[in-house]
Amino acid sequence: MRLAGAFTWAFAASVLGADAFVPFGKVPLAFTTSLSSTTVKISEVPTTPIPGMKPGTSGLRKKVEVWQGKTGEKHYVENFIQSLLDTATANNGGQVPETIIVAGDGRYFNDEAIQIICCVLAANGVKDIRVPVAGIMSTPAVSAAIRASPDVKGGIILTASHNPGGPGEDFGIKYNLEYGQPAGEDFTDELYERSTRIQTFKTLDGAVNINLNAKVGTQIYLTSSSAVTIIDPFEDYVNVLKKCFDFPAMSVFCKRPEFSLLFDGMHGAGGPFARRVLVEELGLDESCLFRCNPLPDFGKGHPDPNLTYAAELVKKMGLLPDGSTDPNVDLEQLPTLGAANDGDGDRNLVAGAGCFVTPSDSLAIICDNWSAIPHFAGGPKGVARSMPSSAALDVVAEALGIPCFSTPTGWKFFGNLMSSKELFDKTDYTPFLCGEESFGTGSDHIREKDGLWAALAWVSILMAANKDTPQGQPLVSVRDIVTRHWAKYGRHFYCRYDYEGVDSDDANRVMDLIRSEFVAGEIADNGDIQLVSAEEFS
């Protein structure tokens, strides 16, 4: 291929000791390596715009073969990352960000994409590229790591969230900004616009292959001024969780013989973090973990923690496929608490023995029991839900006198509220609690939804509810907590329908029909159920 420009770096290598000075910020250093007698070219490669690079609510998701360039469009990853980096540079006063984290949820094509991305970043002058061991890190953990290091300017996260992985399935890339929150629409719109007029991208010719399984602290120089540093994926995230919850007290509670927990990692990135926290920190037995080893194809499953795709956990918790109690099981023999993560570890399903907790109820119950969670000391200053969620949170917030917001779908809108003070110099709503109907729950400890945080919140609620329960006596259960909440606030219902693999033109015609007949038209009585209003939220 003809190169529009080529620049050569040639340098000898050395292997530095553990105490060597490395000018790349606060990173635990095991040892450092660099290229040896190697010539690396920074190449500016001609390219053409590729249609359809418009990110959605959380990044750009396409079939993995599109990213691999197997569908006719070459350099898909390079085009997108160059457009992303150009946008980040423009938003950084024209300076290329010096430090960026690159991590993924471990799905198919994760490792190859990291190699490509690091070459583009290094060729563009990003000095410090931080990659977790094995290249795997949950989305909440990336957000925590960005927030823990002031020198980190952003994070490139390789995930298609709860979508399936493997050949023929999905792959995605999203970008989180320096406060750890997903890039907003202003950023993604600019990224898309740049992708429509890109002419070249920079990459490295002859770069060393990055050993993603190297020890923490290993540095691999890609150019004389750009290095990949292998980082601990857990440290910053676990430290944040320890500030949110009382780990010593939780550890004591988790050792009670009456308590048991089952956590389904769905073979995603959240599994190792569940092991690190639940087993290594809280002392639960390894048997509490289920499908917590990440797999490129998620074990040929669909890593979405809902009643359909977390069917095995649902069954183990004494539930029927519709979430109702299975009358043929002995509830006393079931785990006290069940939880599941999605592919990148940010979504959650919560259940008790014979009791499914809807995402909207879970959010409202966490709000009502805020005093059980140290992070909310003094009470939340703000709460929010996605518009399609039920009004369960609204009535709790009203009773507690907490400002409550309804937002469009997309965690970046929660991020704007959580960062109201630091980003916009407006009202400080932290500590903040938020969630959405699609099994997402979180707080301002990071700027993403957090599946493991939600599970720990429920452990804390159970711990508080059972502070006076004597050893050997049955615990106040998840079902008890939920039914008491309904008795206090009433029960709220909502319905969400997911349509997968729908033709875009057909979907748009359905939306146009709803707009014309219901949103802009007359609301008609529909038999037993009366439609009160219809709105298109933005």
N, C-alpha and C positions, 0 to 999 in steps of 0.2 A: 504494500500500500504506500502511496506517495505521502510523505510527511510535509505538512505546511511549514513546520519549524522543528528543529531538533537541538537540544542543548545537552551537553555531556557532563556528567559528574564522575570523577575517578578518585577513589580514596582507598587507603589501606585500613585495615581493621585492627581492633584490639579487643581483648576480653577484659573488662574491668572487674575489679573486686567489689565485694558487697558494700564497701564503704566509699566507693567512688562517687564524685560529685556528678549529678545528672541534672541539667537545667530544664527539667520538664515538670516542675510543680511537685505537689505532695503525693508521691507514689511509692509504696513499699518496694524496696529494691532487693531482688534476689541476686541477679547478676545481669550484665549488659553485654550484648553482642552487636556486632555491626558487620557490614559487608567486607569481604576480604579480597583485595586485588580485583575488584569488580568494576566494570564500567556500566553506568546506568544512564540511559537517555531519557530526558524529558521530552516527550513527543506531543506536538499539537496536531491532532488528527482531524482532517476534514470530515464533516458529517452533515446530515440534513435533518430538519425537524421531523419528528415522529408524531402523528396525530394521536390525540386521546390522553395526553399526560396531565390531565386535570385531577388533582387530589380530591378525595371526597371528605367525609366527616373526620377521618383520621388516616391521612396518607393516600398513596396510590396503590391500588390492588388490581392485579391482572393475573391471568394464568401464568404459571411458572415458565412455560415455553415461550411466552412473549418476552419475559425478562431475559431468557437464555438466548434470544435472537433466533429461535427456530421457526418463527412464523413469518419470516421475510424481512423483518426490520432489524438491521444490525445495530450494535452498540446501544441497546435499550438502556441498560444500567448506566453506562457512561453518559449518555445524553441527559438522563434524569438527574444524576448526581452533579454534573457540571451546571445544569440549570439551577439546582438547589444551592450549590455552593456560591454561584454568582449572585443569587438572591441574598444569601446570608452575608456575603461580602458587602453588598450594597446597603444592607441594613446595619452594618457594623462600621459605618463611616468610611466605606471604601477599602477597609483593611480586611484581608483574608483572616478568618478566625484562626487563632493560634492553636487552640485545643478543642478537639471534638471526640466524643465517644462514638464508637461503632459497635453495635451489638444486635443480636437477633434472637428469635424464639426457638431456633434449632430446626426449623422446618427445612424440607428439601430445597437445595440450592443456597442455603445459608452460608456455608463455608466459602463456596466459590464467589458469591456476591461480596463477601467481606474482602477477599483478595482484590477484586476489581475496584471496589470503592476506596480502599486504602491507597491504591496506586493513583487514582484520580485526585484524592486529597493531597497526597505528597507532592504530586506533580504541580499542583496549584499553590503549594507553599504552606500547607497546614503543617505546623512543626511537631505538634504532639497529638498523636492519634492513639486513643486508649481503647483497647479491645479486651473483653473479659476472657478468662480461661475457657477454652472450647468454643468461644464466640457466642456463648449463650447467656442471656440475661433477661429476666422478666422486665416488662415495660415499667412497672412500678419501681423496680430497682434502678433502672436507667434514670428515671426522674429523680430518685433520691441521690444518685451519684452526681448528677448535674448540679443539684442544689447544694451538695456538700463541698464542692470545689469552685470557688469564685473564678478560677481561671478557665473553667470549662464553659465554652460559649454555646454549645449545642450538642444534641445527640441524634445520630442517624440510627433508627430502629428498624430492623428487618423483620416485619411481621405482617400477616394478613389476619391478625387477631384470632377470632373464633372460626375462621374459614378453614376448610380441610387443606392438608398439605400433601406433597408427593407428586409424582408425574401426573400431568393432566389436571392438577389442582391449583391452588392459589399461592401467590407470593406477593408481598407488599413492602413498601418502604415509606416511613413517615419521619418527620423531623420535629424534634422538641427543642424549644428555645432555652435561653440561659436560666430562666427560673424553673425549668423542668416541665413546662406546660407544652402541649401540642401547638404547633405553629397555627396562628390564626388565619382567617380568610384573606386578610391583606397580604400576608406572606405567601400563601398557597396560590392566590390569584396572580401575584407577580411571578412566582415560579412557573406557573403554566404559561404566562405570556412570554417569558424568556425561552421556554421550550419550543415555542412556535417560530422562533427566529434564530435558533442556535446554528452556528456554522462550523464550529470546531470544539473539540474537548481536549483536555490535557491528560496524559497518562504516562506511565513509565514503561520503557522498553528495556527488558533485561533485569527487572526487579527480582529480588530474592523472594522466595515463597515464605509466607509468614507461618510459623509453627504455632497454631492456635492452642496447642496443648503444652506450651512451654510454661515454666514456673512463673508465679506471680513476680513482677518486677523485671522480667526479661524485656530488654529493648532490642528491637530489630530495626536497624537503620535502612530506610528505603532510598534516601538521598543523604547528602552530607549534612543537611539541616532538618530533615524530617524523619521521625522514628515512630514505630508502633511500640507501645508499652502494654504488656499483658498485666491486667489488673484483677484484683479480687472482686468477683461479682457480688459478694454478700455483705461486705463490711459496712458500707454506708447505709444500706437498706436496713440491716439488722439494728444498727445504732438508732435509726429513726424510729423503728418499731418499739425499741426499748424506752424511748421518750414518750410514746403514746400510751403504753400499757405498763402495768406493774408485773414485770416478768417473775420476780421472786414469789409473789403471792399466787400468780397463775400457775407456777410450777408446783406449788404445794397443792393447789386445787386439782390440777391434772393428775396428781398421784393418788387422789381419793379412789378407792376401789369401786365406788358407785359411778364414777365418771368414765366415759370412754368416747373416743372420737374416731371418725373415719374420714380421711381426706383423699379425694380423687384428683390427681394432677392431670388426668386426661393425656398423659404422655407429652405434656407441654413444658414450657420454660419454668412454670411455677413450681413444678415438682421438687427440684433440688432446694428451692427456698423453703418449701414446706418442711423438708427433712431438716434443713439447717435450724429452723425455728422450733418446730414442734418436737423433734427428737433431741437435737443437740442442746437447745436452750431450755425447753420446758420439760424435758425428761420423759416424754411419752415413748411408748415402745414402737419400734420400727413397724410393727403390725398395723399401726394406725394409718400407714401410707398405702395408697392404692394407685397404681399406674403413675408413679412419680418419677419414672425414668424418661427423659425426653427422647422422642423418636422422630426421624425426619418426616414420616407420614402419619404421626400421631397414632401409631398402631392401627392404621387404616380406618381410624375413627374420625368423627366430626367433633373437634374440640370446642364445643359450645356447651357450657354448663346449664342446660335446661332439662326439662322433664323428658324430652325426646332423646337427646344425645348423651345425657348422663344416666341412661336407663339402668345400668347395673348398680350404680350408687343408689338410685331411687328405689330399686327393689330391695337392696340391703338395708334401707332405712324403713322398710315396712310400708311402702307406698305402691299404689297402682299407677299405671302410666299417666293417668290424668291428675295425679297428685293427691288423690284421696287415700284414706287409710285402707290397707289390705286387711280385711276382717279375719284372714286365716293365719295371721302371725301373732306371736307372743311379744308384745311391745317391750316387756321387761327384759327380753334377751337381746334387744337391739342397741346399737350405739346411742349415747346420749345426744351427740351432735354429729351431723354429717355436713361436709362442705366439698365444693368442687371448684376448680380453676378452669379457665379456658387456655387456648394455645400460648398466649403471651403472659398469662398470669394476672390479668387485670380484672376479669369478670369473676362472679361467684354465684354459686347456688348454695342455699342454706336450708337444712332440714333437721328436724328432730325425729325421735322415734314415732313413726306413724304420722308425722306432721310436716307438710311442705310449707315453707315460708315464702310467700311471693316477694319479689324484689321490692315492691312498693311498701308492703307491710314491714319488711326487714328494715328499710330506711326509717320508717316512722317509729318503729320500736327502738331502734338505736337512738333516735332523737329523744324519745321519752325517757330513756334510761341513760342519758348522757353522764350522769354522776358516777356510773360504774366504770367510766373510761377516763383515766387521768388526763389525757390530752384535752378533754373538754372542761377542765377545772374552771368553775365559775359559770359554765354553760356556754353553748354555741352562741356566737354573735350573728350568725346567718346560716340559713339552710336553703337548699335548692333541689328541684327535681326537673327531669325532662318533661316536656309538655304531655307526651302520651302516658306518663305514669299516673297512678290513681291519686286522689286527693287525700290519701291517708296522712301524708306528711303535713299538709296544710292545716288540718284540724289540730294536730299536736303543736305545731309552731304557733298557732293562734292562742292555744291554751297556755303556752309557756311565754308568750310575748316575744317571739323570735321572728325577725324579718324572713319571709319565705318568698323565693323566686321560682318562676317557671321559665325554662329556657328551651331553645331549639335542641334537637338531638345533636350531640357532639360534646365531648368533654372539654374542648377548648372554651366553650361558653361558661362552664363552671370555673375554668381557669381564670377567666376575666374577673369573675366575682371574687375568687380567692385571692387574686393579686390586685384587687381594687386599689389598695393603698400603695403598694410598691410599684405598680405599673402606671397608674393613672392619678395618683395622689388624691384619691377619693376615700370614701368610708372604708374603714378596716372591718371586714366581716369575719376575721379569724378569731378564735377557732371556728371552723366552717365544716358543715356536713352536707353531702350531696349524693345524688344517685339517680339512676335511670331505670326504666322498665326493662331494659335489655340486660338485666343481671349485672349492673355496674353499681358499686358503692365505694365511697371514699371520703377523705377529709383533706384538710390543707397540710397534712404532714408531708405530702408530695403534691404534684399537680397532675396526677392520673388517678383513675379508679384503681382499686387495689383489692384483689380477691382474698389474699391472705389476711389483710387488715380486717376485712369484713368478718372472716372466721374468728379472728382473735377478739373482735368486738363482741361476738356472741359468747365466746368463752368468758369474757369479762362480765357480761350480763348474767350468765348462769352462775358465775362465782358470787356476784352480789346478791342474786336471788336466793342463794343457798348459804348465806353467811351464818344463819341460825339453824341450819339443818344438821342435826347430830350425825356423827359418823355411823354408818351402818343403816341409816334411814334412807328411804327413796328420795331422790333429789327433786326439787322443783324443776319441771321439765320444760323443754322448748314449747311443747303444746300448752302447758300451763301459762307460760308467759304470753303466748299469742292469744289465747282465749281470754285472758284477763285484759289484754289490750283492747280486744273487740268489745268487751263489756263496758270498758271505760269510754272509748271513743267512737264506737260503731264500726261496722265492717264495710270496707270499700272494695269495689270490683272494677276491673278494667279488662280490656281484651286487646291483644296485639296479634296481628296476622303477619307471618313472614312468607314472602313469595320468592322462591329461589329459581334462578335461571330463566327469568322472564324476559321476553323480547322487549327492548326499550321502546319501540314504537307502540306496541300494544299497551305497555304500562303507562305511557304518556297519554294515550287515548282514555284510559280509565281515569287518570287524574283530571283530565279536561272535563270528563263527564261529571265527576264529583264537584269540580269547581262551578260548572254551569248550573247543575241541578240542585245542589245542596248549599255550597258556600255562598254563591251569588243568587240562588233561587229561593223559592218559598220552602220553608220547613213544613212538611206534611205529617199528619198523624199516621203512625205505622202500626196500627193494631194495638196489641197489648203493651208494646214498648214504644214510648213516645220519644222521638228525636227532638231534643231541646235546642241544640245548636250544632253548627258545623263550622270549622274554621281551618284556614291554612296558616300555619304558624311560621313566622320568620323573625 
